[in-house]
Amino acid sequence: MSALACLLLVAAARVQAPEVSVDGPNPAVVKLGGSAVATVSVDASGALSGDLDLLPPEKVPNLLVSVQGPTRQESFVSVRGSIKRTATVSWRVVFLPQTEGVFTHPGLRVRVGSDVIPTRALRVEAVRDVAGSKFAFLEVEIPRESYFVHEPIRVKVRVGLDHSVTSNTIQLQLVAPWLDAMPGTVPMERAASPNSQAIQFPVNEEMAEAARGEPRTRDGRTFDTFVFERAFLPNRVGAIELAAPVLRFRYATRTRPGFFGEREVEAAETAFVYGDARKLAIEPIPEAGRPPSFTGAVGRFRVAAEASPRELRVGESLKLDFRIEGEGNLAFVEPPRLDALEGFHLFGTTEQKTPTRRTITYDLSPLSEQAREVPAIAFSYFDTEKRAFETARTEPIPITVRPLPPGAGLAPLADAADRRAVPGVDDIHDMKPLVGLPPASDASPLDPALVTLLLVSPWAIAGIAWLAVRRRDRDRADPARVRAREAAARFRREIASPSADPASAFAGYLADRLSCSPAAVIAPDLEDRLAARGLDRDLARRAASRLTRAIESRYGGASSATDGLAPLVDEIESAFRAKESAR
Amino acid sequence: MMSLAAIALLAWATRSDVEADYRAGNYAAALAELRSKIDASPDPDARALYDAGNCAYRLGRHSEAAWLYRRALLRTPRDEETRFNLRLAEHKLGYEPPQTEPLVESMRQWLATRSPRSMLAVALALETAGLAGLLAFRRRAGPRTLALLVLAAAFVAGGIVARPLVAPPRLQAVVLSKESRVRSEPRDDLPVVLTLKAGETVAVDETSERWARVRHAEGRGWVPRDDLGLVN
């Protein structure tokens, strides 16, 4: 019953699936730089759970798609005395083509509960606005096509507006996303606007200040120009592609005097003008010839130093101003470190920074009157024009250091105790004599095969030794087994002797095998006992008969006592061994 | 023979120039001379690396000094002076070795200063002693346990010897720049997941022309290749 109710509910939900409609995109043909808008609406009047969503739109190359919303509209209408509720949920979808051409979006998808309802495909065409270039121009100035990594890229954007249009311009916007975040670079600090006649207009989504430039004449028309600059520091090697910027401006085409005498816009038009796309190559700074004092300065720099006072006593402080000026990544440069300047102690540094100059002030103190000058300070940088590393040096600055008055001494430095640094305690061990370092050969890698062999061989030896020990232990535990095992050998030893008694040797062999005394072997039941020990009946009979004959020969009853005895023992031994191994 | 003597003489002459510069406090010149020698050689010797580390230390470039000392230690793991200088350079950078139990620390020190050959000898000696003890005292529980412990120690020593042969040691690097930003992917526009400071040691999983994928106790990611100095 409940299953039936569920089915009915599902069926009802299917029946009440909402309608999804799309209006637009409007306009279907847009000027490049402009946008088209489509509205997606869902009738939410039915028994919806409210779980409505527009899924993220699929990406189409060179077409930016953004979604705004949702917006809910609800109304109640009285129909024949009953109140009817209607509800609509809608989204605004903005299409912004990045290049000329026809763009077809595969359609948007609305999620209603667990269902996804697709819309129809949406088509937008983008064409260049040819009219805009009559009233404006847009130039992007980047001095070069190729830069080194960490070399500043200075971009100058110049906007030109027809003088007659300037005063009628209502809106102005520059769209170039890379001006906010150029890929592969970090933005550098912006310099202040160079003149007071700056204007402000949006660059992408933020207001930016542009300086008024010199008017330009093009095709007999005068253009007011506005310039703003950006600088970027590339931090990776490769190519940077900058899309063509677009200037969007709206100007009044017809005005009328307003109530207070001001001009009111009666008709206006939106136009677009385009700059050129650019491609920059970022090269790496070469490794070859890189000086040890290079700390990442890229550009062209000059250095200078001044010291004051030039006359001082030992232990007194002098200020050394070290200036770095020039074009380059000045803000990112690490200044030279003078911690280890010989004959001086560095108390500290302070710094003043402007976009074109850095002044580092070192607080130095001569440690003895032997100091005659502040040595030249080297500053290495990569010269992008010469494409080579350069080292600029300051001139040595002569100073006069007077000794301390008799009896006076230097106060201990703040960061040093009144004792000398001791190598191995609070100072490094210095350079060593030529025999100082231990030989490095013992750190060389080992041959894996040799290591394996060496590590495995003790185990192999131990295994063999263990087998031997195990055998010895078993022998100790079972002497009869040892006796039986060694019976054949003992027989051969005895039979090989010149004074051998074959009967005794053979009886001894059989006694060893039967674990009894030799005298107990000689008995009528020998055949049965041998057979009971595993010999086949025939061999047992032959052995018993051969022993009888051997004994008889001892007393002169038979001849050729040893003939065939050894092969017989071998045969018996083989039979015993076969039986033992089978066991 | 003559050419060997000439090479030795040249090395001695270079060394005396460097030493003269160093003794005169001209550390930058000494370092430049040593770095040119180190960079030109596919397998620079420990002495040059040690001396270059000293020059870098005297110049206050402690991260570079740490990097050079680490490279020297790979070649002369038993050299206590290099080890001390490395510790001092790291101390200057603000890194202190973690406090461990004295026994563990002395064990670690002992292991760190063993060459592969001496470790192999130790492993073989322990292995032989353990196996012999096991055979000789197989029926006596006390000595047998001792022999098993010796054998276990032999396994550990053998493992230490065999490990670099089975799995070659991971590339290590020292951060040379003032700070290095670690990103989740090799792209500058991605957010920074971790910032490494100068002198920190990281394991390097792979490198490309511009980037290196590194592993650090606090995370992993990609840093610009130029920020690092590879140790091995």
Interface residues (C-beta under 8 A of the other chain):
Chain A: A181 P183 G184 T185 V186 N235 R236 V237 P284 P291 P292 S293 E334 R337 D339 A340 E342 A378 G424 D426 D427 I428 H429 D430 M431 K432 L434 G436 L437 P438 A440 D442 A443 S444 P445 L446 P448 V451 L454 L455 P458 W459 I461 A462 A465 W466 V469
Chain B: W12 R15 E19 Y22 R23 G25 Y27 A28 L31 A32 R35 D45 A46 R47 Y50 D51 N54 Y57 R58 L59 G60 R61 L74 R75 T76 P77 R78 D79 E81 T82 F84 N85 L88 A89 S115 P116 R117 S118 L120 A123 L124 E127 T128 L131 A132 L134 L135 R138 G158 V161 A162 P164 L165 K178 D188 D189 E209 R210 P224
